[in-house]
């Protein structure tokens, strides 16, 4: 085993998934809530949001565990999920003062969080109008956060289908292009990732398998020699993360997947563009069948913890 493969395998911690556990769905530690006594938390009364629409008050505490993220990242995650799920519909006004009061955070945290959501196309802030939720047509649907929020919300079937279709468009092409580039260093790293996948599959180590799988597909897009394709690596990583199959770290890794990845590496190494494209299509077809991509697939996963923003 190469030094790179050994380092990645020993550094990965299967138990550290970065996802909230089943018992953490209702734990959302805003402000000093984590330090409050049980009696103080029980006696705290949530502020009432003015106006006819009270959806934000109703769902304000529903979110993934913070996993040590700051208040800013937590609030972005919470409001983003609420917008993408439809709990906060298009043109819904968002009053910073009310948000700060509801979630017990400072005006600065609210302001910075709304700026992040505005950059994602979820909200708009205009003078004399205030901050309002924007329609879906304005969202940056290629943003990794929005991809995850959609994939774990009511639009999960559409999101996973769309991700699968997008991967079918870009990854076979990337494999074809990669076969024409003699980047031995990246080809070796591709082989290393397959080796790691093989070892982790044999041990049932889903986390290491998922990390190596994501790195494999990221490297493939780098090897294609097309900077626009390489720019889509984050989307592919998000697709793997929310796919629901072994590649997403949700089930026991499948041994056959290792062989399918190796066929892609072999075809690229031999410079056979047609074979590389075909091998990638076979890999995606198998992943689509086993990865829960079909419509109506039940989703019992937890929304990932918020990223740092």
C-alpha positions in Angstrom: 0.0 0.0 0.0 1.3 3.5 -0.9 2.2 6.0 1.8 -0.8 8.2 0.8 -3.2 5.3 1.1 -1.9 4.3 4.5 -2.0 7.8 5.8 -5.6 8.3 4.7 -6.7 5.0 6.2 -5.1 5.6 9.6 -6.2 9.3 9.7 -9.9 8.5 9.1 -12.1 8.0 12.1 -15.2 6.0 11.2 -17.1 7.1 14.2 -16.7 10.8 13.4 -19.4 11.2 10.8 -20.1 14.9 11.3 -23.8 14.1 11.3 -26.3 14.6 14.1 -27.5 11.5 15.8 -31.1 10.5 16.1 -31.4 12.0 19.6 -30.0 15.3 18.6 -32.7 16.6 16.2 -34.2 18.8 18.8 -31.0 20.1 20.3 -30.1 23.4 18.8 -27.9 25.3 21.3 -28.4 29.0 20.5 -26.8 31.6 22.7 -26.4 30.3 26.3 -29.0 27.6 26.0 -26.3 24.9 26.5 -25.3 26.4 29.8 -28.8 27.0 31.1 -30.2 24.7 33.8 -33.1 22.4 33.0 -35.5 24.5 35.0 -34.4 27.7 33.1 -34.9 26.0 29.8 -38.3 24.8 30.8 -39.4 28.2 32.0 -38.1 30.0 28.9 -41.0 31.2 26.7 -40.4 31.6 23.0 -41.2 35.1 21.6 -44.3 35.3 19.5 -43.7 36.4 15.9 -46.1 39.1 14.8 -48.3 38.9 11.7 -50.6 36.2 10.3 -47.7 33.9 9.3 -46.3 32.0 12.3 -44.5 29.2 10.5 -41.1 30.4 11.6 -42.1 30.3 15.2 -43.6 26.8 14.7 -40.4 25.3 13.2 -37.8 27.5 14.8 -36.3 24.7 16.9 -36.2 22.0 14.3 -32.6 21.5 13.1 -29.6 19.2 13.0 -27.1 19.1 15.8 -24.5 21.8 15.7 -21.4 19.6 16.1 -19.5 22.5 17.6 -20.4 25.0 14.9 -20.7 28.6 15.7 -24.0 30.5 16.1 -23.5 32.0 12.7 -23.2 28.6 10.9 -26.1 27.3 12.9 -28.4 30.1 12.0 -27.5 29.9 8.3 -28.3 26.2 8.5 -31.6 26.7 10.3 -33.0 29.5 8.1 -31.7 27.8 5.0 -33.5 24.6 5.7 -36.7 26.4 6.5 -36.6 28.3 3.2 -35.7 25.4 1.1 -38.3 23.1 2.7 -41.0 25.7 2.1 -41.6 26.5 5.7 -40.7 30.1 4.7 -42.3 30.7 1.3 -41.3 33.0 -1.4 -41.7 36.7 -0.6 -41.9 36.0 3.1 -40.4 39.0 5.0 -37.5 38.2 7.4 -37.2 40.8 10.1 -33.7 40.8 11.6 -34.9 41.9 15.0 -37.5 39.1 15.2 -35.0 36.5 14.1 -32.5 37.6 16.7 -35.2 37.5 19.4 -36.5 34.1 18.3 -33.2 32.4 18.2 -31.5 34.4 20.9 -28.6 35.6 18.9 -27.1 39.1 18.3 -27.9 41.5 15.5 -24.5 40.9 14.1 -25.0 37.1 13.8 -28.4 37.7 12.1 -26.9 40.2 9.7 -24.0 38.0 8.7 -26.3 34.9 8.3 -28.7 36.8 6.1 -25.7 37.9 3.9 -24.7 34.3 3.4 -28.2 33.3 2.5 -28.4 36.3 0.1 -25.2 35.1 -1.6 -26.9 31.8 -2.2 -29.8 33.5 -3.8 -32.3 32.5 -1.1 -33.1 36.0 0.2 -32.8 39.5 -1.1 -32.4 42.7 0.9 -33.5 46.0 -0.6 -33.9 49.5 0.9 -37.5 50.3 2.0 -38.5 46.7 1.4 -36.4 44.8 3.8 -35.2 41.2 3.5 -37.5 38.7 1.8 -37.4 35.1 0.7 -36.7 34.7 -3.0 -38.4 32.2 -5.4 -36.8 28.9 -6.3 -35.9 30.3 -9.7 -33.4 32.7 -8.1 -31.7 30.1 -5.9 -28.1 29.0 -6.6 -29.1 25.3 -7.0 -25.4 24.3 -7.5 -24.5 25.5 -4.0 -23.5 22.5 -1.9 -25.5 23.7 1.1 -28.7 24.1 -1.0 -28.1 20.7 -2.5 -28.0 19.1 0.9 -31.0 21.0 2.2 -33.0 20.0 -0.8 -31.8 16.4 -0.6 -33.0 16.0 3.0 -36.3 18.0 2.6 -39.6 17.6 0.8 -37.8 18.0 -2.6 -35.4 15.1 -1.9 -36.6 12.9 -4.8 -36.3 15.7 -7.3 -32.9 16.7 -5.9 -31.4 13.2 -6.0 -32.8 12.6 -9.5 -31.3 15.8 -10.8 -28.0 15.1 -9.2 -27.9 11.7 -10.7 -28.7 13.1 -14.2 -26.0 15.8 -13.7 -23.4 13.2 -12.8 -24.4 11.1 -15.9 -23.6 14.2 -18.0 -20.2 15.2 -16.6 -18.5 12.2 -15.2 -18.4 9.9 -18.2 -17.0 12.9 -20.2 -14.4 13.5 -17.4 -13.3 9.9 -17.7 -13.0 10.1 -21.5 -10.9 13.3 -21.2 -8.8 11.9 -18.4 -7.7 9.0 -20.6 -6.0 11.5 -22.8 -3.9 13.1 -20.1 -0.7 11.5 -18.9 -0.9 12.7 -15.3 0.8 9.7 -13.7 0.7 11.3 -10.2 -3.1 11.7 -10.2 -3.5 8.3 -11.8 -1.5 6.8 -9.0 -3.7 8.6 -6.5 -6.8 7.3 -8.2 -5.4 3.8 -7.7 -4.6 4.6 -4.1 -8.2 5.6 -3.5 -9.5 2.3 -5.0 -7.0 0.4 -2.8 -8.4 2.3 0.3 -11.9 1.5 -0.8 -11.1 -2.2 -1.1 -9.6 -2.3 2.4 -12.4 -0.4 4.0 -15.1 -2.4 2.2 -13.5 -5.6 3.6 -13.6 -4.1 7.1 -17.1 -2.6 6.8 -15.5 0.9 7.4 -18.2 3.1 5.7 -16.6 6.4 6.6 -13.2 5.7 5.1 -14.8 4.2 2.1 -16.9 7.3 1.6 -13.9 9.6 1.9 -11.9 7.6 -0.6 -14.8 7.5 -2.9 -15.4 11.2 -2.8 -11.6 11.8 -3.4 -11.6 9.4 -6.3 -14.3 11.4 -8.1 -12.7 14.7 -7.3 -9.4 13.5 -8.7 -11.1 12.2 -11.8 -12.5 15.7 -12.6 -9.0 17.2 -12.0 -7.4 14.7 -14.4 -9.9 15.6 -17.1 -7.9 18.8 -17.7 -11.0 21.0 -18.0 -11.2 23.7 -15.4 -15.0 24.1 -15.8 -15.5 20.4 -15.1 -13.1 20.6 -12.2 -15.2 23.4 -10.8 -18.1 21.0 -10.5 -16.2 18.7 -8.1 -18.1 20.1 -5.1 -21.4 19.2 -6.7 -20.2 15.6 -7.3 -19.0 15.4 -3.7 -22.4 16.7 -2.5 -24.2 14.2 -4.7 -22.1 11.3 -3.2 -22.9 12.6 0.3 -26.6 12.7 -0.1 -27.0 9.7 -2.5 -28.1 7.3 0.3 -25.9 4.5 -1.0 -22.6 3.0 0.2 -20.8 5.8 -1.5 -22.5 8.2 0.8 -21.3 6.4 3.9 -24.8 5.2 4.8 -24.6 1.5 4.2 -22.0 -1.2 4.2 -19.6 -0.6 1.3 -20.1 -2.9 -1.6 -17.2 -5.0 -2.8 -18.3 -4.9 -6.5 -18.1 -1.1 -6.4 -14.3 -1.4 -5.9 -13.9 -3.4 -9.0 -16.0 -0.9 -11.0 -13.8 2.0 -9.9 -10.7 -0.1 -10.7 -11.9 -0.6 -14.3 -12.1 3.2 -14.7 -8.6 3.5 -13.5 -7.3 0.8 -15.8 -9.0 2.3 -18.8 -7.5 5.7 -18.0 -4.1 4.3 -17.5 -4.2 2.5 -20.9 -5.3 5.7 -22.6 -8.5 4.1 -23.9 -11.0 7.0 -23.8 -14.0 4.9 -25.0 -13.4 2.2 -22.4 -13.0 4.9 -19.6 -16.3 6.5 -20.5 -18.0 3.2 -20.7 -16.6 2.0 -17.4 -17.8 5.3 -15.7 -21.3 4.8 -17.1 -21.4 1.3 -15.8 -20.2 2.6 -12.4 -22.9 5.3 -12.3 -25.6 2.8 -13.4 -24.7 0.4 -10.6 -24.6 3.2 -8.1 -28.0 4.5 -9.2 -29.5 1.1 -8.8 -28.0 0.4 -5.3 -27.8 4.0 -4.0 -31.4 4.8 -3.4 -31.8 7.2 -6.4 -35.2 6.1 -7.4 -38.3 8.1 -6.8 -40.1 7.4 -3.5 -37.0 6.1 -1.8 -37.5 6.5 2.0 -35.0 8.9 3.6 -34.2 8.3 7.2 -31.0 10.3 7.3 -30.3 13.4 9.4 -29.5 16.7 7.7 -25.8 17.2 7.9 -24.4 19.7 10.4 -23.8 23.2 9.1 -20.6 24.1 7.4 -18.4 27.0 8.5 -19.3 30.2 6.5 
